[in-house]
Amino acid sequence: MESGSTPDFTKGIPVDDLQNGGMIQGRVSDEDVILARHADEFFAVGAGCTHYHGPLAEGLIVGDELRCPLHHACFSLRTGMALCAPAFDAIHRWRVERVADRVFVREKLPALAQWPEANTRRPPNSPSSVVIVGGGAAGLAAADMLRRKGYDGPVTVISADDSAPYDRPNVSKDYLQEPIPDEWMNLRVPDFYKEQGIELVLNSRVSSIDPRQKQVRLENGGTYNFGALLLATGADVVKLPIPGARDSDAFYVRTWSDARVIFKRAATAKQVVVVGSSFIGLEVAASLRSRGLDVHVVGREDQPFERALGPEVGQFFRALHESHGVICHMGKTVTGMDGDGAVLNDGTKLRADFLVLGVGVRPAVALAEQAGLKIDRGVVVNEYLETSAPGIFAAGDIARWPDPHSGQQIRVEHWVVAERQGQVAARNILGHRERYEAVPFFWTQQFGVALKYVGHAEKWDAVEIDGNLDAKNCAVSYKQGGKTVAVATIGRDFQSLQIEAGMEASLRKLTRATHR
Ligand SMILES: Cc1cc2nc3c(=O)[nH]c(=O)nc-3n(C[C@H](O)[C@H](O)[C@H](O)COP(=O)(O)OP(=O)(O)OC[C@H]3O[C@@H](n4cnc5c(N)ncnc54)[C@H](O)[C@@H]3O)c2cc1C
């Protein structure tokens, strides 16, 4: 390697500069390229993740896969294909040649839009058509996967939303902070749906499903027949009645439209009260505070996120918010609005131009219930994400699935989980019979501090902190009966990837042992 400068891979590098599982960033012409090694094979791929342009050279190689440190997107080193959400598009790749003890990167290879086998092998099962109810994370990921796997039958995505699938996590983050172009919010360019032959039916709510006739009915009376159905209806916000508040005083945050309204309203406001101290509430608080508003957060817990992440992490985020001037009123609720302010249960009155309510969501299971599907605090699915009705799958915030890592039936509200479930459900719709085994992952970002979380801990009996929360450099392990069930990291993205890979390896070991 040329010391002190980025290597020019066209000139070759010594084979021994790269160990198995290692990678080096360099360049080919004016492009940033990663040269990676898996056993005795070498691969050259683009250095930027196609999701949020994360630095892939800071990621992790697992077998012949490359994982992004930002949101754990996963790419094939062989084909460049995006194997797992949140990325959908392939990274570039280059031909690599080994000559004696040097490795050279040659010409760029054409990017793949479909799985290589999709052109030559029809999916094992091709339903006459696929209808997807829900145009969010899981719905889009499923439609995209059906096409990338070579399914050429009709695909219809029906969405109650007024926008094509968009980056919902941004609704409470960047989008509330500054004007950002629509391209940043759209998950796919507008032409994608036409090019892929995906019928996108917006502003349309499905009102009933007839599993026997294999038909969905829309509120407007329209009907769609389906060969296979995916339910991906997400979650509905919990409404909190605020006596004295007009509709124009209190806003919820679920959709891009919600964010547009709040963004506009914030432009002329001075003070806002955020009700709810979990992820959405605090992300909104951080975003509006960064626009210069006076922000008060009212939360029932003693510390923000206490239920999900425990008091230590909660205290850290509270201090972070307070250091930016957010005023937290913990252990309190809002009981009403009185003139120009919110009244708390202890009688405190907080002046507020408007309220933002983030007090939780409920899985949107009404349709599934009406269709007679098995429900248990969510739509119950098996390991293949199939509901109690054959041919009807469910994914995302509504699905309660048997999580092999925790050994429990769980339901989570995480972006990447919803997308990956959509992808697995799509492959199973095509007859792949693939178990959903991904380690749950989520992230939150507030005042520039990102927390990454892998695993799932509904409860724990011990918390171990490696590193220092205040230094924003730590891994917080949640343990139950001596076993680490989840780990939250701050400032340790690489470790988060390693922990995820470790959990996958433990599962593989367990599966092998039980099948022996
Ligand atoms: C503001 C905000 C910020 C978030 N930030 C993060 C984050 O940083 N990290 C993270 O991991 N997770 C985050 N999440 C959670 C994440 O967005 C969700 O877990 C994810 O969107 C769930 O995907 P889904 O496909 O199940 O549902 P959704 O993405 O909610 O999509 C549901 C779709 O179903 C449609 N629909 C519902 N009912 C019907 C019907 N009857 N007929 C037709 N269409 C219907 C809706 O219109 C919508 O299009 C955030 C959520 C919100 C609201």
The ligand as an ORCA input file, in Angstrom:
! r2SCAN-3c Opt
* xyz 0 1
  C     -41.874      9.963     13.156
  C     -41.307      8.587     13.227
  C     -39.937      8.400     13.345
  C     -39.403      7.118     13.411
  N     -38.062      6.965     13.550
  C     -37.529      5.725     13.599
  C     -36.121      5.535     13.735
  O     -35.353      6.478     13.823
  N     -35.657      4.275     13.775
  C     -36.464      3.196     13.699
  O     -35.979      2.059     13.742
  N     -37.815      3.339     13.577
  C     -38.356      4.578     13.528
  N     -39.710      4.731     13.417
  C     -40.563      3.552     13.342
  C     -40.722      3.098     11.893
  O     -40.990      4.191     11.068
  C     -41.841      2.071     11.788
  O     -41.476      0.958     12.589
  C     -42.051      1.618     10.363
  O     -42.466      2.695      9.566
  C     -43.097      0.519     10.299
  O     -43.257      0.151      8.968
  P     -44.642     -0.470      8.460
  O     -44.459     -0.764      7.025
  O     -45.050     -1.555      9.367
  O     -45.694      0.691      8.658
  P     -45.707      2.145      8.070
  O     -44.391      2.554      7.584
  O     -46.386      2.975      9.111
  O     -46.676      2.028      6.831
  C     -48.025      1.661      7.001
  C     -48.747      1.958      5.718
  O     -50.035      1.359      5.757
  C     -50.999      2.282      5.270
  N     -52.307      1.838      5.765
  C     -52.706      1.641      7.038
  N     -53.972      1.154      7.052
  C     -54.353      1.033      5.770
  C     -55.544      0.582      5.123
  N     -56.587      0.129      5.813
  N     -55.609      0.622      3.772
  C     -54.551      1.068      3.041
  N     -53.395      1.488      3.595
  C     -53.302      1.465      4.946
  C     -50.494      3.606      5.759
  O     -51.073      4.670      5.040
  C     -49.001      3.444      5.456
  O     -48.739      3.695      4.108
  C     -40.267      6.003     13.364
  C     -41.643      6.187     13.264
  C     -42.168      7.461     13.182
  C     -43.654      7.653     13.070
*
